[in-house]
Amino acid sequence: MVVAIDGPAGVGKSSIARMIADKCGFYYLNSGSFYRAYTYAHLRSGKDPFDDEGVLATAMATEITVKDGMICIDGNSVEDRLHTSEVDAVVAQISANPALRDQVNIQLREIAKGLDVVVEGRDITTVVFPDAELKCYFDAEPSVRAERRFKQHPQGQSYEEVLAQIVARDAIDKNKQIGALKVASDALYIDTSHLTIGQVCEKVLSAIFAHKAK
Protein backbone atom coordinates (compact mmCIF):
# COMPACT_ATOMS: atom_id res chain seq x y z
CA MET A 1 0.00 0.00 0.00
CA VAL A 2 1.18 3.51 -0.82
CA VAL A 3 0.14 6.35 1.48
CA ALA A 4 1.02 9.57 -0.37
CA ILE A 5 1.16 12.88 1.50
CA ASP A 6 1.56 16.30 -0.11
CA GLY A 7 1.57 19.82 1.26
CA PRO A 8 3.63 23.00 1.62
CA ALA A 9 6.58 23.52 3.96
CA GLY A 10 5.88 23.57 7.68
CA VAL A 11 2.59 21.67 7.83
CA GLY A 12 4.05 18.77 9.80
CA LYS A 13 4.31 16.28 6.94
CA SER A 14 7.58 14.69 8.07
CA SER A 15 6.66 14.24 11.73
CA ILE A 16 3.22 12.85 10.90
CA ALA A 17 4.45 10.63 8.05
CA ARG A 18 7.12 9.11 10.31
CA MET A 19 4.55 8.50 13.05
CA ILE A 20 2.16 6.83 10.62
CA ALA A 21 4.94 4.67 9.18
CA ASP A 22 6.00 3.60 12.68
CA LYS A 23 2.45 2.76 13.78
CA CYS A 24 1.66 0.80 10.60
CA GLY A 25 5.08 -0.80 10.10
CA PHE A 26 5.40 0.95 6.71
CA TYR A 27 8.59 2.16 5.03
CA TYR A 28 9.06 5.94 5.24
CA LEU A 29 10.21 8.08 2.32
CA ASN A 30 10.61 11.86 2.15
CA SER A 31 11.06 13.13 -1.40
CA GLY A 32 12.14 16.55 -0.13
CA SER A 33 15.11 14.98 1.61
CA PHE A 34 16.41 13.73 -1.74
CA TYR A 35 16.34 17.26 -3.17
CA ARG A 36 17.91 18.63 0.00
CA ALA A 37 20.65 16.01 -0.11
CA TYR A 38 21.51 16.86 -3.71
CA THR A 39 21.42 20.55 -2.80
CA TYR A 40 23.76 19.95 0.15
CA ALA A 41 26.14 17.90 -2.01
CA HIS A 42 26.21 20.60 -4.68
CA LEU A 43 26.78 23.45 -2.21
CA ARG A 44 29.47 21.42 -0.44
CA SER A 45 31.36 21.24 -3.71
CA GLY A 46 31.25 25.05 -3.98
CA LYS A 47 29.36 25.02 -7.26
CA ASP A 48 26.66 27.38 -8.56
CA PRO A 49 23.26 26.19 -7.25
CA PHE A 50 21.48 27.87 -10.15
CA ASP A 51 23.38 25.93 -12.82
CA ASP A 52 20.80 23.27 -13.71
CA GLU A 53 23.21 21.12 -15.70
CA GLY A 54 25.80 21.35 -12.93
CA VAL A 55 23.25 20.34 -10.31
CA LEU A 56 22.17 17.35 -12.40
CA ALA A 57 25.82 16.33 -12.84
CA THR A 58 26.28 16.47 -9.06
CA ALA A 59 23.15 14.36 -8.58
CA MET A 60 24.30 11.74 -11.08
CA ALA A 61 27.64 11.50 -9.26
CA THR A 62 26.11 11.34 -5.76
CA GLU A 63 24.96 8.04 -4.28
CA ILE A 64 21.92 8.53 -2.07
CA THR A 65 20.49 5.68 0.00
CA VAL A 66 17.88 5.46 2.74
CA LYS A 67 18.78 3.66 5.97
CA ASP A 68 16.32 3.49 8.87
CA GLY A 69 14.45 6.41 7.35
CA MET A 70 17.62 8.51 7.19
CA ILE A 71 19.08 9.96 3.98
CA CYS A 72 22.68 8.90 3.47
CA ILE A 73 25.37 10.07 1.03
CA ASP A 74 28.07 7.48 0.37
CA GLY A 75 26.64 5.45 3.26
CA ASN A 76 26.80 8.28 5.82
CA SER A 77 23.72 9.99 7.24
CA VAL A 78 23.38 13.66 6.31
CA GLU A 79 20.01 14.24 7.99
CA ASP A 80 21.49 16.87 10.31
CA ARG A 81 22.73 18.92 7.35
CA LEU A 82 19.57 19.02 5.24
CA HIS A 83 17.74 21.89 6.97
CA THR A 84 20.40 24.56 7.24
CA SER A 85 19.61 28.11 6.14
CA GLU A 86 22.02 27.65 3.20
CA VAL A 87 20.07 24.66 1.91
CA ASP A 88 16.72 26.31 2.66
CA ALA A 89 17.70 29.34 0.58
CA VAL A 90 18.13 27.46 -2.71
CA VAL A 91 16.44 24.04 -2.47
CA ALA A 92 13.17 25.30 -3.98
CA GLN A 93 14.94 26.52 -7.12
CA ILE A 94 17.05 23.37 -7.36
CA SER A 95 14.03 21.10 -6.94
CA ALA A 96 12.30 22.88 -9.83
CA ASN A 97 14.83 21.36 -12.24
CA PRO A 98 12.70 18.99 -14.43
CA ALA A 99 15.59 16.59 -15.13
CA LEU A 100 16.41 16.34 -11.43
CA ARG A 101 12.76 15.73 -10.58
CA ASP A 102 12.65 12.89 -13.09
CA GLN A 103 15.65 11.27 -11.45
CA VAL A 104 14.27 11.60 -7.93
CA ASN A 105 10.86 10.27 -9.01
CA ILE A 106 12.49 7.19 -10.54
CA GLN A 107 14.40 6.59 -7.30
CA LEU A 108 11.25 6.91 -5.18
CA ARG A 109 9.24 4.51 -7.34
CA GLU A 110 12.09 1.99 -7.40
CA ILE A 111 12.49 2.03 -3.61
CA ALA A 112 8.72 1.70 -3.09
CA LYS A 113 8.31 -1.38 -5.31
CA GLY A 114 6.68 -4.22 -3.40
CA LEU A 115 6.62 -2.29 -0.09
CA ASP A 116 4.02 -0.69 2.13
CA VAL A 117 5.23 2.91 2.17
CA VAL A 118 4.37 6.36 3.48
CA VAL A 119 5.78 8.91 1.02
CA GLU A 120 5.65 12.65 1.56
CA GLY A 121 6.60 15.65 -0.55
CA ARG A 122 5.10 18.24 -2.91
CA ASP A 123 3.87 16.25 -5.92
CA ILE A 124 3.63 12.73 -4.52
CA THR A 125 -0.14 12.41 -4.96
CA THR A 126 -0.27 14.05 -8.39
CA VAL A 127 2.92 13.00 -10.20
CA VAL A 128 5.02 10.40 -8.39
CA PHE A 129 2.28 8.05 -7.13
CA PRO A 130 -0.96 9.15 -8.83
CA ASP A 131 -2.43 5.68 -8.19
CA ALA A 132 -1.65 5.64 -4.45
CA GLU A 133 -4.27 3.84 -2.38
CA LEU A 134 -4.50 6.82 -0.01
CA LYS A 135 -3.71 10.42 -0.87
CA CYS A 136 -3.53 13.19 1.72
CA TYR A 137 -2.91 16.91 1.45
CA PHE A 138 -1.85 18.74 4.61
CA ASP A 139 -2.19 22.51 4.76
CA ALA A 140 -1.83 25.31 7.33
CA GLU A 141 -1.80 29.08 7.49
CA PRO A 142 1.59 30.59 6.47
CA SER A 143 1.95 32.33 9.85
CA VAL A 144 1.48 29.03 11.69
CA ARG A 145 3.94 27.23 9.44
CA ALA A 146 6.52 29.97 9.86
CA GLU A 147 6.21 29.78 13.65
CA ARG A 148 6.75 26.02 13.56
CA ARG A 149 9.82 26.31 11.34
CA PHE A 150 11.20 29.18 13.44
CA LYS A 151 10.99 27.06 16.59
CA GLN A 152 12.53 24.03 14.87
CA HIS A 153 15.45 25.65 13.07
CA PRO A 154 16.00 29.27 14.23
CA GLN A 155 19.70 29.51 13.24
CA GLY A 156 19.75 33.23 13.97
CA GLN A 157 16.87 34.04 11.61
CA SER A 158 13.96 36.18 12.73
CA TYR A 159 10.37 34.98 12.54
CA GLU A 160 9.76 37.56 9.78
CA GLU A 161 12.62 36.14 7.71
CA VAL A 162 11.29 32.60 8.12
CA LEU A 163 7.79 33.74 7.12
CA ALA A 164 9.16 35.47 4.02
CA GLN A 165 10.98 32.26 3.05
CA ILE A 166 7.79 30.24 3.55
CA VAL A 167 5.78 32.59 1.32
CA ALA A 168 8.50 32.63 -1.35
CA ARG A 169 8.79 28.84 -1.22
CA ASP A 170 5.02 28.48 -1.66
CA ALA A 171 5.10 30.68 -4.75
CA ILE A 172 7.89 28.63 -6.32
CA ASP A 173 6.31 25.28 -5.44
CA LYS A 174 2.88 26.22 -6.77
CA ASN A 175 4.23 27.57 -10.06
CA LYS A 176 6.75 24.88 -11.01
CA GLN A 177 6.65 23.87 -14.64
CA ILE A 178 6.69 20.21 -13.58
CA GLY A 179 5.60 18.82 -10.23
CA ALA A 180 3.76 21.89 -9.00
CA LEU A 181 2.18 21.76 -5.56
CA LYS A 182 -1.56 21.17 -5.91
CA VAL A 183 -4.38 19.32 -4.20
CA ALA A 184 -5.25 16.04 -5.92
CA SER A 185 -8.97 15.77 -6.62
CA ASP A 186 -9.24 12.55 -4.59
CA ALA A 187 -6.97 13.59 -1.70
CA LEU A 188 -8.00 13.76 1.95
CA TYR A 189 -7.52 17.47 2.76
CA ILE A 190 -6.48 18.28 6.34
CA ASP A 191 -5.84 21.79 7.66
CA THR A 192 -3.29 21.25 10.44
CA SER A 193 -3.24 24.89 11.64
CA HIS A 194 -5.01 24.17 14.91
CA LEU A 195 -4.53 20.41 15.22
CA THR A 196 -1.87 18.50 17.13
CA ILE A 197 0.37 16.01 15.37
CA GLY A 198 -1.53 13.25 17.16
CA GLN A 199 -4.90 14.51 15.93
CA VAL A 200 -3.73 14.65 12.31
CA CYS A 201 -2.16 11.22 12.65
CA GLU A 202 -5.44 9.76 13.89
CA LYS A 203 -7.30 11.15 10.88
CA VAL A 204 -4.85 9.52 8.48
CA LEU A 205 -4.77 6.23 10.40
CA SER A 206 -8.58 6.10 10.29
CA ALA A 207 -8.43 6.52 6.49
CA ILE A 208 -5.82 3.75 6.22
CA PHE A 209 -7.89 1.36 8.33
CA ALA A 210 -11.01 2.21 6.33
CA HIS A 211 -9.18 1.38 3.09
CA LYS A 212 -7.88 -1.92 4.45
CA ALA A 213 -11.36 -2.83 5.63
CA LYS A 214 -12.81 -2.58 2.12
Phi and psi in degrees as GROMACS dihedral restraints (atoms count N, CA, C in turn):
[ dihedral_restraints ]
;  ai    aj    ak    al  type     phi  dphi    fc
    3     4     5     6     1  -110.3    20    10
    4     5     6     7     1   120.8    20    10
    6     7     8     9     1  -104.5    20    10
    7     8     9    10     1   111.6    20    10
    9    10    11    12     1  -105.0    20    10
   10    11    12    13     1   129.6    20    10
   12    13    14    15     1  -126.5    20    10
   13    14    15    16     1   124.6    20    10
   15    16    17    18     1  -117.1    20    10
   16    17    18    19     1   166.7    20    10
   18    19    20    21     1   153.6    20    10
   19    20    21    22     1   162.8    20    10
   21    22    23    24     1   -72.6    20    10
   22    23    24    25     1   175.8    20    10
   24    25    26    27     1   -65.8    20    10
   25    26    27    28     1   139.4    20    10
   27    28    29    30     1    86.1    20    10
   28    29    30    31     1    13.0    20    10
   30    31    32    33     1   -92.4    20    10
   31    32    33    34     1    -3.5    20    10
   33    34    35    36     1    95.1    20    10
   34    35    36    37     1    15.7    20    10
   36    37    38    39     1   -55.4    20    10
   37    38    39    40     1   -48.9    20    10
   39    40    41    42     1   -64.1    20    10
   40    41    42    43     1   -48.8    20    10
   42    43    44    45     1   -61.1    20    10
   43    44    45    46     1   -44.0    20    10
   45    46    47    48     1   -71.4    20    10
   46    47    48    49     1   -41.9    20    10
   48    49    50    51     1   -62.1    20    10
   49    50    51    52     1   -42.2    20    10
   51    52    53    54     1   -62.5    20    10
   52    53    54    55     1   -42.4    20    10
   54    55    56    57     1   -63.0    20    10
   55    56    57    58     1   -43.3    20    10
   57    58    59    60     1   -64.5    20    10
   58    59    60    61     1   -44.1    20    10
   60    61    62    63     1   -60.2    20    10
   61    62    63    64     1   -42.9    20    10
   63    64    65    66     1   -63.3    20    10
   64    65    66    67     1   -45.8    20    10
   66    67    68    69     1   -67.8    20    10
   67    68    69    70     1   -31.9    20    10
   69    70    71    72     1   -98.2    20    10
   70    71    72    73     1    -7.9    20    10
   72    73    74    75     1    72.0    20    10
   73    74    75    76     1    28.6    20    10
   75    76    77    78     1   -93.7    20    10
   76    77    78    79     1   160.3    20    10
   78    79    80    81     1   -80.9    20    10
   79    80    81    82     1   138.5    20    10
   81    82    83    84     1  -105.1    20    10
   82    83    84    85     1   131.6    20    10
   84    85    86    87     1  -132.9    20    10
   85    86    87    88     1   135.4    20    10
   87    88    89    90     1  -121.4    20    10
   88    89    90    91     1   107.3    20    10
   90    91    92    93     1   -63.2    20    10
   91    92    93    94     1   -34.9    20    10
   93    94    95    96     1   -60.5    20    10
   94    95    96    97     1   -31.6    20    10
   96    97    98    99     1   -66.2    20    10
   97    98    99   100     1   -31.3    20    10
   99   100   101   102     1   -64.9    20    10
  100   101   102   103     1   -47.0    20    10
  102   103   104   105     1   -64.3    20    10
  103   104   105   106     1   -38.9    20    10
  105   106   107   108     1   -66.6    20    10
  106   107   108   109     1   -38.0    20    10
  108   109   110   111     1   -65.9    20    10
  109   110   111   112     1   -42.3    20    10
  111   112   113   114     1   -66.2    20    10
  112   113   114   115     1   -37.7    20    10
  114   115   116   117     1   -62.8    20    10
  115   116   117   118     1   -46.6    20    10
  117   118   119   120     1   -59.5    20    10
  118   119   120   121     1   -45.5    20    10
  120   121   122   123     1   -62.3    20    10
  121   122   123   124     1   -40.0    20    10
  123   124   125   126     1   -69.1    20    10
  124   125   126   127     1   -44.3    20    10
  126   127   128   129     1   -65.3    20    10
  127   128   129   130     1   -36.9    20    10
  129   130   131   132     1   -62.0    20    10
  130   131   132   133     1   -30.4    20    10
  132   133   134   135     1   -81.6    20    10
  133   134   135   136     1    -5.2    20    10
  135   136   137   138     1    77.7    20    10
  136   137   138   139     1    19.6    20    10
  138   139   140   141     1   -95.1    20    10
  139   140   141   142     1   165.2    20    10
  141   142   143   144     1   -69.5    20    10
  142   143   144   145     1   117.2    20    10
  144   145   146   147     1   -70.7    20    10
  145   146   147   148     1   -11.3    20    10
  147   148   149   150     1  -102.1    20    10
  148   149   150   151     1    10.2    20    10
  150   151   152   153     1   -93.8    20    10
  151   152   153   154     1    97.2    20    10
  153   154   155   156     1   -57.0    20    10
  154   155   156   157     1   -44.0    20    10
  156   157   158   159     1   -66.3    20    10
  157   158   159   160     1   -37.6    20    10
  159   160   161   162     1   -66.1    20    10
  160   161   162   163     1   -40.6    20    10
  162   163   164   165     1   -63.3    20    10
  163   164   165   166     1   -43.5    20    10
  165   166   167   168     1   -63.6    20    10
  166   167   168   169     1   -39.4    20    10
  168   169   170   171     1   -62.6    20    10
  169   170   171   172     1   -41.2    20    10
  171   172   173   174     1   -61.8    20    10
  172   173   174   175     1   -43.8    20    10
  174   175   176   177     1   -62.8    20    10
  175   176   177   178     1   -42.3    20    10
  177   178   179   180     1   -65.8    20    10
  178   179   180   181     1   -26.5    20    10
  180   181   182   183     1   -95.4    20    10
  181   182   183   184     1    -0.3    20    10
  183   184   185   186     1  -109.9    20    10
  184   185   186   187     1   124.9    20    10
  186   187   188   189     1   -92.1    20    10
  187   188   189   190     1   113.2    20    10
  189   190   191   192     1  -108.6    20    10
  190   191   192   193     1   131.1    20    10
  192   193   194   195     1  -130.6    20    10
  193   194   195   196     1   164.6    20    10
  195   196   197   198     1  -117.9    20    10
  196   197   198   199     1   123.0    20    10
  198   199   200   201     1  -129.4    20    10
  199   200   201   202     1   119.0    20    10
  201   202   203   204     1    53.3    20    10
  202   203   204   205     1    38.9    20    10
  204   205   206   207     1    78.2    20    10
  205   206   207   208     1     2.8    20    10
  207   208   209   210     1  -104.2    20    10
  208   209   210   211     1   137.7    20    10
  210   211   212   213     1   -79.0    20    10
  211   212   213   214     1   130.3    20    10
  213   214   215   216     1  -123.7    20    10
  214   215   216   217     1   142.4    20    10
  216   217   218   219     1  -113.8    20    10
  217   218   219   220     1   124.6    20    10
  219   220   221   222     1    53.5    20    10
  220   221   222   223     1    36.2    20    10
  222   223   224   225     1    85.9    20    10
  223   224   225   226     1    -4.2    20    10
  225   226   227   228     1  -111.4    20    10
  226   227   228   229     1   131.8    20    10
  228   229   230   231     1   -62.6    20    10
  229   230   231   232     1   135.4    20    10
  231   232   233   234     1  -122.2    20    10
  232   233   234   235     1    18.4    20    10
  234   235   236   237     1   -54.7    20    10
  235   236   237   238     1   -37.2    20    10
  237   238   239   240     1   -77.5    20    10
  238   239   240   241     1     0.0    20    10
  240   241   242   243     1  -116.1    20    10
  241   242   243   244     1     5.2    20    10
  243   244   245   246     1   -88.6    20    10
  244   245   246   247     1   -13.8    20    10
  246   247   248   249     1  -121.5    20    10
  247   248   249   250     1    33.8    20    10
  249   250   251   252     1   -76.7    20    10
  250   251   252   253     1   162.7    20    10
  252   253   254   255     1   -63.9    20    10
  253   254   255   256     1   -31.2    20    10
  255   256   257   258     1   -64.7    20    10
  256   257   258   259     1   -43.6    20    10
  258   259   260   261     1   -69.4    20    10
  259   260   261   262     1   -44.0    20    10
  261   262   263   264     1   -55.9    20    10
  262   263   264   265     1   -35.3    20    10
  264   265   266   267     1   -68.2    20    10
  265   266   267   268     1   -25.7    20    10
  267   268   269   270     1  -127.3    20    10
  268   269   270   271     1    -7.1    20    10
  270   271   272   273     1   -63.2    20    10
  271   272   273   274     1   -33.3    20    10
  273   274   275   276     1   -62.7    20    10
  274   275   276   277     1   -44.7    20    10
  276   277   278   279     1   -66.5    20    10
  277   278   279   280     1   -42.0    20    10
  279   280   281   282     1   -64.4    20    10
  280   281   282   283     1   -41.2    20    10
  282   283   284   285     1   -71.8    20    10
  283   284   285   286     1   -10.8    20    10
  285   286   287   288     1   -81.5    20    10
  286   287   288   289     1    -6.4    20    10
  288   289   290   291     1   -67.4    20    10
  289   290   291   292     1   111.8    20    10
  291   292   293   294     1   -56.4    20    10
  292   293   294   295     1   -40.8    20    10
  294   295   296   297     1   -66.2    20    10
  295   296   297   298     1   -38.4    20    10
  297   298   299   300     1   -67.9    20    10
  298   299   300   301     1   -39.2    20    10
  300   301   302   303     1   -62.5    20    10
  301   302   303   304     1   -40.8    20    10
  303   304   305   306     1   -58.8    20    10
  304   305   306   307     1   -43.5    20    10
  306   307   308   309     1   -65.8    20    10
  307   308   309   310     1   -45.2    20    10
  309   310   311   312     1   -63.9    20    10
  310   311   312   313     1   -40.9    20    10
  312   313   314   315     1   -62.4    20    10
  313   314   315   316     1   -39.9    20    10
  315   316   317   318     1   -62.3    20    10
  316   317   318   319     1   -43.5    20    10
  318   319   320   321     1   -61.0    20    10
  319   320   321   322     1   -45.5    20    10
  321   322   323   324     1   -62.7    20    10
  322   323   324   325     1   -45.1    20    10
  324   325   326   327     1   -65.5    20    10
  325   326   327   328     1   -37.8    20    10
  327   328   329   330     1   -65.9    20    10
  328   329   330   331     1   -44.6    20    10
  330   331   332   333     1   -63.8    20    10
  331   332   333   334     1   -37.0    20    10
  333   334   335   336     1   -78.1    20    10
  334   335   336   337     1   -11.6    20    10
  336   337   338   339     1   -56.1    20    10
  337   338   339   340     1   125.2    20    10
  339   340   341   342     1    73.0    20    10
  340   341   342   343     1     9.5    20    10
  342   343   344   345     1  -116.2    20    10
  343   344   345   346     1   157.6    20    10
  345   346   347   348     1   -87.4    20    10
  346   347   348   349     1   120.1    20    10
  348   349   350   351     1  -132.9    20    10
  349   350   351   352     1   151.2    20    10
  351   352   353   354     1  -113.4    20    10
  352   353   354   355     1   116.8    20    10
  354   355   356   357     1  -119.2    20    10
  355   356   357   358     1   131.6    20    10
  357   358   359   360     1  -129.0    20    10
  358   359   360   361     1   149.5    20    10
  360   361   362   363     1   176.4    20    10
  361   362   363   364     1  -142.2    20    10
  363   364   365   366     1  -110.7    20    10
  364   365   366   367     1   -32.6    20    10
  366   367   368   369     1  -130.2    20    10
  367   368   369   370     1    29.3    20    10
  369   370   371   372     1   -66.8    20    10
  370   371   372   373     1   -42.1    20    10
  372   373   374   375     1   -78.6    20    10
  373   374   375   376     1   -22.8    20    10
  375   376   377   378     1  -103.3    20    10
  376   377   378   379     1   -30.1    20    10
  378   379   380   381     1  -120.6    20    10
  379   380   381   382     1   -51.9    20    10
  381   382   383   384     1   -74.1    20    10
  382   383   384   385     1   -49.6    20    10
  384   385   386   387     1  -129.4    20    10
  385   386   387   388     1    69.4    20    10
  387   388   389   390     1   -66.3    20    10
  388   389   390   391     1   -15.9    20    10
  390   391   392   393     1  -104.8    20    10
  391   392   393   394     1    18.8    20    10
  393   394   395   396     1   -56.8    20    10
  394   395   396   397     1   142.8    20    10
  396   397   398   399     1   -65.6    20    10
  397   398   399   400     1   -32.2    20    10
  399   400   401   402     1  -135.7    20    10
  400   401   402   403     1   128.2    20    10
  402   403   404   405     1  -117.7    20    10
  403   404   405   406     1   135.1    20    10
  405   406   407   408     1  -129.9    20    10
  406   407   408   409     1   146.8    20    10
  408   409   410   411     1  -128.6    20    10
  409   410   411   412     1   114.7    20    10
  411   412   413   414     1   -95.0    20    10
  412   413   414   415     1   140.3    20    10
  414   415   416   417     1  -139.4    20    10
  415   416   417   418     1   166.3    20    10
  417   418   419   420     1  -168.8    20    10
  418   419   420   421     1   157.8    20    10
  420   421   422   423     1   -63.2    20    10
  421   422   423   424     1   141.3    20    10
  423   424   425   426     1   -53.6    20    10
  424   425   426   427     1   -39.3    20    10
  426   427   428   429     1   -64.2    20    10
  427   428   429   430     1   -37.3    20    10
  429   430   431   432     1   -69.2    20    10
  430   431   432   433     1   -42.7    20    10
  432   433   434   435     1   -65.1    20    10
  433   434   435   436     1   -39.9    20    10
  435   436   437   438     1   -64.4    20    10
  436   437   438   439     1   -39.8    20    10
  438   439   440   441     1   -64.0    20    10
  439   440   441   442     1   -40.2    20    10
  441   442   443   444     1   -63.5    20    10
  442   443   444   445     1   -46.8    20    10
  444   445   446   447     1   -64.9    20    10
  445   446   447   448     1   -38.8    20    10
  447   448   449   450     1   -61.9    20    10
  448   449   450   451     1   -40.7    20    10
  450   451   452   453     1   -72.5    20    10
  451   452   453   454     1   -31.1    20    10
  453   454   455   456     1   -77.2    20    10
  454   455   456   457     1   -47.1    20    10
  456   457   458   459     1  -136.1    20    10
  457   458   459   460     1    68.5    20    10
  459   460   461   462     1   -62.9    20    10
  460   461   462   463     1   -51.3    20    10
  462   463   464   465     1    45.1    20    10
  463   464   465   466     1    38.5    20    10
  465   466   467   468     1    81.8    20    10
  466   467   468   469     1    -4.8    20    10
  468   469   470   471     1   -82.1    20    10
  469   470   471   472     1   148.9    20    10
  471   472   473   474     1   -82.0    20    10
  472   473   474   475     1   163.1    20    10
  474   475   476   477     1   -59.0    20    10
  475   476   477   478     1   -40.4    20    10
  477   478   479   480     1   -62.4    20    10
  478   479   480   481     1   -37.6    20    10
  480   481   482   483     1   -67.7    20    10
  481   482   483   484     1   -41.4    20    10
  483   484   485   486     1   -64.5    20    10
  484   485   486   487     1   -41.9    20    10
  486   487   488   489     1   -62.4    20    10
  487   488   489   490     1   -42.6    20    10
  489   490   491   492     1   -61.5    20    10
  490   491   492   493     1   -39.8    20    10
  492   493   494   495     1   -65.2    20    10
  493   494   495   496     1   -40.4    20    10
  495   496   497   498     1   -61.1    20    10
  496   497   498   499     1   -47.2    20    10
  498   499   500   501     1   -64.3    20    10
  499   500   501   502     1   -42.3    20    10
  501   502   503   504     1   -65.5    20    10
  502   503   504   505     1   -40.9    20    10
  504   505   506   507     1   -63.4    20    10
  505   506   507   508     1   -41.6    20    10
  507   508   509   510     1   -58.3    20    10
  508   509   510   511     1   -44.9    20    10
  510   511   512   513     1   -61.7    20    10
  511   512   513   514     1   -43.0    20    10
  513   514   515   516     1   -65.4    20    10
  514   515   516   517     1   -48.3    20    10
  516   517   518   519     1   -62.0    20    10
  517   518   519   520     1   -38.5    20    10
  519   520   521   522     1   -80.0    20    10
  520   521   522   523     1   -12.6    20    10
  522   523   524   525     1  -118.0    20    10
  523   524   525   526     1    16.9    20    10
  525   526   527   528     1   -63.4    20    10
  526   527   528   529     1   143.5    20    10
  528   529   530   531     1   -63.7    20    10
  529   530   531   532     1   -39.3    20    10
  531   532   533   534     1  -129.3    20    10
  532   533   534   535     1   136.0    20    10
  534   535   536   537     1    76.1    20    10
  535   536   537   538     1    32.2    20    10
  537   538   539   540     1   -65.7    20    10
  538   539   540   541     1   149.3    20    10
  540   541   542   543     1   -73.1    20    10
  541   542   543   544     1   120.6    20    10
  543   544   545   546     1  -154.6    20    10
  544   545   546   547     1   161.4    20    10
  546   547   548   549     1   -88.7    20    10
  547   548   549   550     1   120.3    20    10
  549   550   551   552     1   -64.9    20    10
  550   551   552   553     1   144.6    20    10
  552   553   554   555     1   -61.6    20    10
  553   554   555   556     1   -26.9    20    10
  555   556   557   558     1  -108.5    20    10
  556   557   558   559     1    20.6    20    10
  558   559   560   561     1   -86.4    20    10
  559   560   561   562     1   148.5    20    10
  561   562   563   564     1   -80.2    20    10
  562   563   564   565     1   112.9    20    10
  564   565   566   567     1   -91.6    20    10
  565   566   567   568     1   126.3    20    10
  567   568   569   570     1  -130.6    20    10
  568   569   570   571     1   120.3    20    10
  570   571   572   573     1   -87.3    20    10
  571   572   573   574     1   114.1    20    10
  573   574   575   576     1   -92.3    20    10
  574   575   576   577     1     5.0    20    10
  576   577   578   579     1   -51.1    20    10
  577   578   579   580     1   -43.5    20    10
  579   580   581   582     1  -122.7    20    10
  580   581   582   583     1    26.4    20    10
  582   583   584   585     1  -114.5    20    10
  583   584   585   586     1   149.9    20    10
  585   586   587   588     1   -80.3    20    10
  586   587   588   589     1   164.0    20    10
  588   589   590   591     1   -57.8    20    10
  589   590   591   592     1   -41.1    20    10
  591   592   593   594     1   -62.2    20    10
  592   593   594   595     1   -39.9    20    10
  594   595   596   597     1   -66.2    20    10
  595   596   597   598     1   -41.3    20    10
  597   598   599   600     1   -66.0    20    10
  598   599   600   601     1   -42.7    20    10
  600   601   602   603     1   -58.1    20    10
  601   602   603   604     1   -42.2    20    10
  603   604   605   606     1   -63.3    20    10
  604   605   606   607     1   -38.0    20    10
  606   607   608   609     1   -62.4    20    10
  607   608   609   610     1   -43.0    20    10
  609   610   611   612     1   -70.7    20    10
  610   611   612   613     1   -42.2    20    10
  612   613   614   615     1   -60.9    20    10
  613   614   615   616     1   -39.1    20    10
  615   616   617   618     1   -61.1    20    10
  616   617   618   619     1   -40.4    20    10
  618   619   620   621     1   -67.4    20    10
  619   620   621   622     1   -38.0    20    10
  621   622   623   624     1   -64.4    20    10
  622   623   624   625     1   -47.0    20    10
  624   625   626   627     1   -63.4    20    10
  625   626   627   628     1   -37.9    20    10
  627   628   629   630     1   -64.4    20    10
  628   629   630   631     1   -39.5    20    10
  630   631   632   633     1   -65.9    20    10
  631   632   633   634     1   -43.3    20    10
  633   634   635   636     1   -68.0    20    10
  634   635   636   637     1   -23.5    20    10
  636   637   638   639     1   -82.1    20    10
  637   638   639   640     1    -8.8    20    10
